[in-house]
Amino acid sequence: MKKQELIEHVEAIAMKLAEGFGYEIVDVDYVKEGPNWYLKVFADKQGGFSINDCVALSHALEEQLEENDPIENAYILEVSSPGLDRPLKKDKDFVRSIGKLVEVKLFETKEELPEKSFTALLQAYDPEKGMVSLELENGKTVLVSRKELAGIRLAVVF
C-alpha cells in the first residue's frame, strides 16, 4: 500500500472511532524519523483534547489496527492534539480559522508581499479556487493561493 493510501485508510478508521467519542480527526501522518516509523494521529474536540482523550482514542485505534493493520513494518502510534499553533492543511482547517491570526510562510516573495514570513488575519478562504485572503498588519488585504504557501498555522497570541 502506498503511503497516501495508507494514511487515507488509517484516517477512515480513526474518523469512525473518533465520531463515537465526539472527537474530530484533524490529521494523520506516517513518517520516518531516524530509524523508526511513526503513525501520527492528531485529534481535537470542542473544549480541548485532554491526555485522557488521547489515551482513549489511542487504545481504540490500536485495537482496530491490530485487527486490520495495513502497515507492514513496525511503527510507533502517536495520538495527540494538533496544538495551539496547528498547521492549516485541509479546507475545513482554513474555514474554521477565518477571523484568526495566522503565521504565513511563502515559498517566494511577491510584489505585495516582500517578506517570506509574516503574521496576518485570515479574512476568507475560497476552497474552489484555493485562494486565501489575508489582512496584513498595515491593514492591506492580499490574496495568496495555497500553492504559494510553504506553510500556514494558527498564531499563538499571549
C-alpha positions as CSV (number, residue, x, y, z in Angstrom):
1,M,0.0,0.0,0.0
2,K,1.4,3.4,-0.9
3,K,1.9,6.0,1.8
4,Q,-1.0,8.2,0.8
5,E,-3.4,5.2,0.6
6,L,-2.2,4.0,4.0
7,I,-2.8,7.4,5.5
8,E,-6.3,7.6,4.0
9,H,-7.1,4.1,5.2
10,V,-6.0,4.8,8.8
11,E,-7.8,8.2,8.7
12,A,-11.0,6.4,7.7
13,I,-10.7,4.0,10.7
14,A,-9.7,6.9,13.1
15,M,-12.7,9.0,11.9
16,K,-15.2,6.3,12.6
17,L,-13.7,5.8,16.1
18,A,-13.4,9.5,16.8
19,E,-17.0,10.1,15.9
20,G,-18.1,7.6,18.7
21,F,-16.1,9.6,21.2
22,G,-17.2,13.0,19.9
23,Y,-13.7,13.8,18.6
24,E,-12.6,15.2,15.2
25,I,-9.6,13.8,13.4
26,V,-7.5,16.8,12.3
27,D,-4.7,15.0,10.5
28,V,-3.0,11.6,10.1
29,D,0.6,11.3,9.0
30,Y,3.1,8.4,8.6
31,V,6.7,9.4,8.8
32,K,10.1,8.0,9.3
33,E,12.2,9.8,12.0
34,G,15.6,8.3,12.5
35,P,15.3,4.6,12.4
36,N,11.7,4.5,13.5
37,W,8.4,4.8,11.6
38,Y,5.6,6.9,13.3
39,L,1.9,6.8,12.7
40,K,0.7,10.2,14.0
41,V,-2.9,10.9,14.5
42,F,-4.0,14.4,15.5
43,A,-7.4,14.8,17.1
44,D,-9.4,17.6,18.7
45,K,-12.8,18.2,20.4
46,Q,-14.8,21.1,21.5
47,G,-13.4,22.4,24.7
48,G,-9.9,20.9,24.1
49,F,-8.4,17.4,23.7
50,S,-7.0,16.0,27.0
51,I,-4.5,13.3,27.9
52,N,-7.4,11.0,28.7
53,D,-8.9,11.7,25.3
54,C,-5.5,10.8,23.7
55,V,-5.4,7.5,25.7
56,A,-8.9,6.6,24.9
57,L,-8.5,7.1,21.1
58,S,-5.1,5.5,21.1
59,H,-6.4,2.3,22.7
60,A,-9.4,2.1,20.4
61,L,-7.2,2.8,17.3
62,E,-4.6,0.3,18.4
63,E,-7.3,-2.4,18.8
64,Q,-8.7,-1.7,15.3
65,L,-5.2,-1.6,13.7
66,E,-4.3,-4.9,15.2
67,E,-7.4,-6.5,13.6
68,N,-6.9,-4.8,10.2
69,D,-3.3,-3.5,10.1
70,P,-2.3,-2.2,6.7
71,I,1.2,-1.3,7.8
72,E,3.8,-4.0,7.1
73,N,6.8,-2.6,9.1
74,A,7.0,-1.8,12.8
75,Y,5.8,1.6,13.8
76,I,5.0,3.7,16.8
77,L,1.5,5.0,17.2
78,E,1.2,8.6,18.5
79,V,-2.2,10.2,19.2
80,S,-2.2,13.8,20.2
81,S,-3.8,17.2,19.9
82,P,-2.6,19.3,17.0
83,G,-1.7,22.1,19.5
84,L,-2.5,25.8,19.7
85,D,-0.3,26.5,16.7
86,R,-1.8,23.9,14.5
87,P,-1.0,23.9,10.8
88,L,-3.8,24.6,8.4
89,K,-3.8,21.7,5.8
90,K,-7.4,20.9,4.8
91,D,-10.2,23.1,3.5
92,K,-12.0,22.7,6.8
93,D,-9.0,24.0,8.7
94,F,-9.0,27.2,6.7
95,V,-12.7,27.7,7.0
96,R,-12.6,27.1,10.8
97,S,-9.7,29.6,11.2
98,I,-11.4,32.6,9.4
99,G,-11.1,35.6,11.7
100,K,-8.0,34.3,13.4
101,L,-4.3,35.3,13.3
102,V,-2.1,33.0,11.3
103,E,1.7,32.7,10.7
104,V,2.3,32.5,7.0
105,K,5.4,31.2,5.2
106,L,5.7,31.7,1.4
107,F,7.9,29.8,-1.0
108,E,8.8,33.1,-2.7
109,T,8.2,36.7,-2.0
110,K,5.7,38.6,-4.1
111,E,5.5,42.3,-5.1
112,E,2.8,43.0,-2.5
113,L,4.5,40.6,0.0
114,P,8.2,41.4,0.2
115,E,8.6,39.1,3.2
116,K,8.5,35.3,3.1
117,S,7.3,35.0,6.7
118,F,4.6,37.2,8.3
119,T,1.6,37.2,10.6
120,A,-1.8,38.2,9.2
121,L,-5.5,37.9,9.9
122,L,-7.2,35.1,7.8
123,Q,-10.1,37.0,6.3
124,A,-11.6,34.5,3.9
125,Y,-10.9,31.2,2.1
126,D,-12.2,30.1,-1.3
127,P,-11.8,26.3,-1.5
128,E,-12.8,26.1,-5.1
129,K,-10.1,28.5,-6.2
130,G,-7.7,27.6,-3.4
131,M,-7.3,31.3,-2.5
132,V,-6.6,32.7,0.9
133,S,-7.5,36.3,1.7
134,L,-5.1,37.8,4.4
135,E,-5.2,41.2,6.1
136,L,-1.7,42.4,6.8
137,E,-0.6,44.4,9.8
138,N,-0.7,47.6,7.7
139,G,-4.4,47.0,7.0
140,K,-3.9,45.9,3.4
141,T,-5.6,42.8,2.1
142,V,-3.8,40.3,-0.2
143,L,-4.8,37.2,-1.9
144,V,-2.5,34.2,-1.8
145,S,-3.0,30.8,-3.5
146,R,-2.5,27.7,-1.4
147,K,0.2,26.7,-3.9
148,E,2.2,29.7,-2.9
149,L,2.1,28.7,0.8
150,A,5.1,26.9,2.2
151,G,3.2,26.7,5.5
152,I,0.4,28.4,7.4
153,R,-0.5,27.8,11.0
154,L,-2.5,29.4,13.8
155,A,-0.5,32.1,15.5
156,V,-0.2,31.8,19.3
157,V,-1.1,35.1,20.9
158,F,-0.5,35.7,24.6
